[in-house]
Amino acid sequence: MTNERIILITGGSRGLGRAAALALAEAGTDIVLTYQSNAVAAAAVVAEIETRGRRAAALPLDTTDPAASDGFAEALQDVLGARWGRDTIDGLVNNAGFAGLTPFGGIEPAQIERLVAVHFTGVVLLTQRLASTIADGGHIVNISTGLSRMPLNPAYSVYAAVKTAVETWTVYLAKILGPRRIRVNTVAPGATATDFGGGAIRDDEAYRAMILPTVAMGRIGEPDDVGRAIAAVLDPRMGWVTGQRIEASGGQRL
Ligand SMILES: NC(=O)c1ccc[n+]([C@@H]2O[C@H](COP(=O)([O-])OP(=O)(O)OC[C@H]3O[C@@H](n4cnc5c(N)ncnc54)[C@H](OP(=O)(O)O)[C@@H]3O)[C@@H](O)[C@H]2O)c1
């Protein structure tokens, strides 16, 4: 058993997951990150973490496949044993996801199913499967969205509603895991310039101009803004905070 703190981040190859991994590494945390298909990007994040003096590993995971969590849990045990000589992690960030637009009038069952699979079913089943791997006193962060409380773009209605389900589940899970001193919180990012939604928040000037007046801090969020907030929520000094939704949006729609 070592003294390292190890956090598992799903979808750590890009965007907010990558930024959280780097912020945590800078704060002295080792990282296991997952990717869906982008092994090259995931390996680059592992290398960036190692240049910060921490250990890291990347594993493939498709959270749309409920059957994948058993195989993933075994692969995680293998990497924890081989790299760290441990069989537990100290935290889990359920971050993997995508932007699914569903304009009202044309919503198809398959669109709803895919959004639920990635943003809810995958989160619940992976967390349940890994609960015994998370050390007592550990922490879970579920990534939601500011859109769960801000109907800024009606085409995100289903996506935002599914994220709201995760927020509610977070509160219940905080009660379930409280006796093990495991904290469970939601971080709800505002609009942030990543590949999300085809990169529109980063690259589409008209879309950015529409978002900008909604942000009290007067600029569009960058991945590091949210990555640092996730790392801060995971900090042991937040040890008395559980079952909460923390929004990291620069004060969107205040
Ligand atoms: N950016 C925003 O404005 C914003 C705002 C609020 C909430 N969020 C939420 O924040 C989270 C991260 O978003 P992001 O902006 O960082 O997106 P991103 O830049 O597109 O990155 C998505 C990450 O999730 C992984 N991924 C996607 N679908 C997956 C699946 N089915 N199974 C496993 N991994 C999957 C990707 O892996 P590959 O690299 O292998 O494809 C990648 O690592 C999402 O849950 C999103 O809903 C984003």
The ligand as an SDF file (V2000), in Angstrom:
LIG
                    3D

 48 52  0  0  0  0  0  0  0  0999 V2000
  -17.9450   21.6600  -22.8490 N   0  0  0  0  0  0  0  0  0  0  0  0
  -19.0600   22.1180  -22.3080 C   0  0  0  0  0  0  0  0  0  0  0  0
  -19.5160   23.2430  -22.5880 O   0  0  0  0  0  0  0  0  0  0  0  0
  -19.7860   21.3000  -21.2750 C   0  0  0  0  0  0  0  0  0  0  0  0
  -20.6870   21.9710  -20.4490 C   0  0  0  0  0  0  0  0  0  0  0  0
  -21.3790   21.2530  -19.4740 C   0  0  0  0  0  0  0  0  0  0  0  0
  -21.1510   19.9030  -19.3280 C   0  0  0  0  0  0  0  0  0  0  0  0
  -20.2750   19.2530  -20.1640 N   0  0  0  0  0  0  0  0  0  0  0  0
  -20.0870   17.8000  -19.9370 C   0  0  0  0  0  0  0  0  0  0  0  0
  -18.7150   17.6080  -19.6000 O   0  0  0  0  0  0  0  0  0  0  0  0
  -18.3060   16.2950  -20.0130 C   0  0  0  0  0  0  0  0  0  0  0  0
  -17.0530   16.3960  -20.8720 C   0  0  0  0  0  0  0  0  0  0  0  0
  -17.3580   17.2030  -22.0150 O   0  0  0  0  0  0  0  0  0  0  0  0
  -16.2010   17.8590  -22.9010 P   0  0  0  0  0  0  0  0  0  0  0  0
  -16.6530   19.2230  -23.2310 O   0  0  0  0  0  0  0  0  0  0  0  0
  -14.8900   17.6470  -22.2700 O   0  0  0  0  0  0  0  0  0  0  0  0
  -16.3280   16.9460  -24.2200 O   0  0  0  0  0  0  0  0  0  0  0  0
  -15.2000   16.4770  -25.2680 P   0  0  0  0  0  0  0  0  0  0  0  0
  -14.1010   17.4780  -25.3530 O   0  0  0  0  0  0  0  0  0  0  0  0
  -15.9560   16.1230  -26.5040 O   0  0  0  0  0  0  0  0  0  0  0  0
  -14.5770   15.1380  -24.6110 O   0  0  0  0  0  0  0  0  0  0  0  0
  -15.4090   14.0130  -24.4390 C   0  0  0  0  0  0  0  0  0  0  0  0
  -14.6500   12.9190  -23.7180 C   0  0  0  0  0  0  0  0  0  0  0  0
  -15.5630   11.8570  -23.4200 O   0  0  0  0  0  0  0  0  0  0  0  0
  -15.1460   10.6460  -24.0700 C   0  0  0  0  0  0  0  0  0  0  0  0
  -16.3640    9.9530  -24.5210 N   0  0  0  0  0  0  0  0  0  0  0  0
  -17.3430   10.4340  -25.3300 C   0  0  0  0  0  0  0  0  0  0  0  0
  -18.3220    9.5290  -25.4660 N   0  0  0  0  0  0  0  0  0  0  0  0
  -17.9610    8.4420  -24.7310 C   0  0  0  0  0  0  0  0  0  0  0  0
  -18.5290    7.1620  -24.4800 C   0  0  0  0  0  0  0  0  0  0  0  0
  -19.6830    6.7650  -25.0210 N   0  0  0  0  0  0  0  0  0  0  0  0
  -17.8730    6.2990  -23.6670 N   0  0  0  0  0  0  0  0  0  0  0  0
  -16.7150    6.6500  -23.1100 C   0  0  0  0  0  0  0  0  0  0  0  0
  -16.0910    7.8390  -23.3050 N   0  0  0  0  0  0  0  0  0  0  0  0
  -16.7150    8.7230  -24.1220 C   0  0  0  0  0  0  0  0  0  0  0  0
  -14.2150   11.0880  -25.1930 C   0  0  0  0  0  0  0  0  0  0  0  0
  -13.2980   10.0310  -25.5370 O   0  0  0  0  0  0  0  0  0  0  0  0
  -12.5100   10.0430  -26.9790 P   0  0  0  0  0  0  0  0  0  0  0  0
  -11.4710   11.1390  -26.8890 O   0  0  0  0  0  0  0  0  0  0  0  0
  -11.8880    8.6840  -27.0630 O   0  0  0  0  0  0  0  0  0  0  0  0
  -13.5210   10.2960  -28.0320 O   0  0  0  0  0  0  0  0  0  0  0  0
  -13.5350   12.2900  -24.5440 C   0  0  0  0  0  0  0  0  0  0  0  0
  -12.5260   11.8710  -23.6740 O   0  0  0  0  0  0  0  0  0  0  0  0
  -19.5110   15.6720  -20.7090 C   0  0  0  0  0  0  0  0  0  0  0  0
  -20.2090   14.8560  -19.7980 O   0  0  0  0  0  0  0  0  0  0  0  0
  -20.3630   16.8870  -21.0890 C   0  0  0  0  0  0  0  0  0  0  0  0
  -21.7080   16.5460  -21.2030 O   0  0  0  0  0  0  0  0  0  0  0  0
  -19.5900   19.9230  -21.1250 C   0  0  0  0  0  0  0  0  0  0  0  0
  1  2  1  0
  2  3  2  0
  2  4  1  0
  4  5  1  0
  4 48  2  0
  5  6  2  0
  6  7  1  0
  7  8  2  0
  8  9  1  0
  8 48  1  0
  9 10  1  0
  9 46  1  0
 10 11  1  0
 11 12  1  0
 11 44  1  0
 12 13  1  0
 13 14  1  0
 14 15  2  0
 14 16  1  0
 14 17  1  0
 17 18  1  0
 18 19  2  0
 18 20  1  0
 18 21  1  0
 21 22  1  0
 22 23  1  0
 23 24  1  0
 23 42  1  0
 24 25  1  0
 25 26  1  0
 25 36  1  0
 26 27  1  0
 26 35  1  0
 27 28  2  0
 28 29  1  0
 29 30  1  0
 29 35  2  0
 30 31  1  0
 30 32  2  0
 32 33  1  0
 33 34  2  0
 34 35  1  0
 36 37  1  0
 36 42  1  0
 37 38  1  0
 38 39  2  0
 38 40  1  0
 38 41  1  0
 42 43  1  0
 44 45  1  0
 44 46  1  0
 46 47  1  0
M  CHG  2   8   1  16  -1
M  END
$$$$
